[in-house]
Amino acid sequence: MERMSHVRWGMVALLFFATTINYLDRIVLSVLIPVIEKELSLSKVDYGYVTGAFQLAYTVGFLFMGKFIDRFGTRIGYAVAIVWWSLAAMAHAAARGVLGLAFWRAMLGLGEAGNFPAAIKSVAEWFPKKDRAFATGIFNAGTNVASMIGPPLFVWMNAHVGWRGCFLITGALGFVWLVVWLWQYRLPELHPRVSRRELDYIRSDREEVSQPQVGWLEALRIRQTWGFATAKFLTDPVWWFYLFWLPPYLYDVRKFDLKAIGWALPVVYLMADVGSVAGGWLSGYLMRRGWPHARARKTAMAVCAAAMPVAALAVLAPNPILAVALVSLATAAHQGWSANLFTTTSDVFPRNAVASVTGIGGCAGGLGGVLFSAVIPGFVITYFGYTPVFLVLGCFHLTALLLLHKLMGEMRPVAVEAPDARGVRKG
């Protein structure tokens, strides 16, 4: 028999490295915020505005990037996105005040919004349903690898090249990845190293039915779109809160210094890595045991959601070690949740709509992020401290799970018919 090739895992490796670079560019600011605050004279409210500028642009960028990627394909769409965000990341080095920093933060958000729509669409192109959550968990682990290696790396780099040099160096990494991406990435049907056995495996649960293009308006008329978008709106802010506010919390409340941050954040995001891969593996394992894919996905998500209220008690922990352990549980559970939530789009929607629907959900997640991880926390933390924010956000995943179950039901594939003579679609 013809040998089974494994090119699809090479594609996941590319997605993993792109996501790692994406988050390295993103977290430089939060890790080095004590240095940047001092040089640029930023207050906590200013920091909230700067993170809000990123979130708002990220929100808008999701819509346009998702549509762009569905229109021009994963290969070109991903390339455009990483060029945009890499240039914006490097331009942070030119900031001289809060306005300049907020502007380049917004430009970074516009470009970085292309990462997840492109990566999720790529997974849908290269994997059958039973492997998609696991593949998503692997590339999504890049967010945690970046958050794990970034803090000690940036502390060291800051000592040698300054915070501006950190932005220049990390931004340049995207162009290295771009060369490999354009050289290697093709659709499975067009890739010269994909064997017939691997191609048959990739297509093993795919219905070879021609589907019409699905735009924003068509997608918004479908109930399942709202299920995905609502879940993103409620749960993305939790991740953003930990990403943006955990370093200031450890500095201000737990009295960590840069060296302590250098060990604490890697521990937190190492556990998030474990959660990302384990969450994706769990639903795939259940599907291989004969569970319907909807039941398997929701069970994995329920396990993760149930851990979040417990993890939120980190803010009440009597010592910093226990606090870091509970925050680690939160990041692990959220990433396991995300690996499965992202995969619901390719479970339900045709391939030529996956990036657009992911973009709509990302937009909703961005709106939630602006409200619940940028603007509101900046004021609440200033006047009431961190405790209310931790405890309220700890309930969001369970609420999202209930709404997802109501709106997405059994997660059956959505059939979208071609428009009739009047241009009206039936779905």
C-alpha positions, 0 to 999 in steps of 0.5 A, a space after each residue: 500500500 502507498 505510504 501515509 504521509 503526515 504533511 498535515 502535522 507540518 501545517 499545524 506546526 506552521 500555525 503553532 509558530 505563527 500563533 506564538 509570534 502573534 502573542 509574543 508581539 502582543 504581550 511585550 507591552 504587559 510584561 514591560 509595562 512598569 518600564 514603559 509606564 515610567 518612561 511615558 508617564 502612563 497611569 492605570 487608566 491610560 493603560 486601560 485606554 491603550 489596551 482598549 485601543 488594541 481590543 477595539 481595532 482587533 474587534 473590527 479587524 476580525 470582521 474584515 480579516 475573516 471575510 478577506 481570508 474566505 475571499 482570497 484563501 488561507 495562504 494569501 490571507 495569512 500572509 497579509 495579516 502577518 505582514 501587517 501586524 509585524 510592521 505595527 509591532 515594530 512601530 511601537 518602538 517609535 511611540 513617545 506618549 500615550 497617543 502614539 502607543 495607543 495608535 500603534 496598538 490599534 494597528 497591531 490589533 487590526 493585523 493580529 485579528 487575521 491569525 485565528 480565522 486563518 488558522 481555524 480555516 486551515 485546520 478545516 482544510 487539513 483535518 477531519 472533524 475528529 482531529 480538529 479540536 486536537 489540532 486546534 489545541 496544538 496551534 492554540 498552545 502557541 499563545 501559551 508558549 509565547 506567554 511562557 517564554 516571553 516574560 523572562 526573554 523580554 526581561 533579559 532583552 530589556 536589560 540589553 536592548 531596552 523595551 523599544 528594541 524588544 518590539 523591533 526584534 519580536 516584530 521582525 520574527 514575522 517576516 522569517 515565518 512568512 518566507 516558510 509559509 509561502 514556500 510550504 502552504 498549499 491546499 491538501 489537494 494541491 500539495 506535492 507531498 500529500 499521499 493519496 492515503 493522507 488525502 483520503 483520511 483528510 476527506 474521510 468525513 467530508 461531504 463533497 457538496 458544492 456550497 455557495 459563498 456565505 457572507 456576513 448577512 447570511 451567516 448572521 441569519 443562522 442561529 448557530 452563528 449567534 451561539 458561537 458569537 455569544 460564547 466568544 463575547 462572554 469568554 474571550 474577555 476572561 483570557 484578555 483580562 488574565 493576559 493584560 492585567 495579570 502582570 499588573 496584579 502581580 506587581 501591585 497586589 502580590 508585590 512581585 518584581 520583574 524577576 518574580 514575574 519571570 518565573 510566575 508567568 511561565 508557570 501560568 502559561 505552561 499550564 495553559 499549554 497543557 489545558 489547550 492540548 488536553 481539552 482538544 484531545 478530550 473531545 477527540 477521544 470521546 468521539 473515537 469512543 463513539 460519542 456524537 461530536 456535539 456531545 463530545 465537544 460540550 462535555 469537554 467544554 463543560 469540564 473546562 467551564 466548571 473549573 473557572 469559578 474555582 480558579 477565580 478564587 485566586 484573588 482571595 488566596 492567602 499567599 501568592 503561590 496558591 494564587 499563581 496555582 489557581 490562575 494557572 487552573 484558569 488559563 488551562 481551563 480557558 484554553 481547553 474551552 477555546 480549543 473546542 469552541 473554535 472547532 464548532 465553526 468547522 463542525 457546523 459551517 461549510 469550509 468557505 464560511 469558516 473564516 467569516 463566521 470565526 471573524 464574526 465570533 472574534 468580533 463579538 469576543 473583541 467587543 466583550 474584551 473592550 468592555 470586560 478586560 479593558 475599559 471597565 477593569 481600568 476603572 473598577 481596579 482603580 476604585 474598587 481593586 481586583 477582587 470584583 473583576 476576578 469573581 464576576 469573570 469567573 462565572 462567564 464560562 458557565 453562562 456561555 455554555 448554557 447559551 451555546 447549548 441553547 443556540 447551537 443544539 446538536 451542532 448539525 452541519 448547516 446547509 446553505 442553499 444558493 440564492 434564487 432568482 430574486 437573490 434570496 437564500 434559504 438555509 
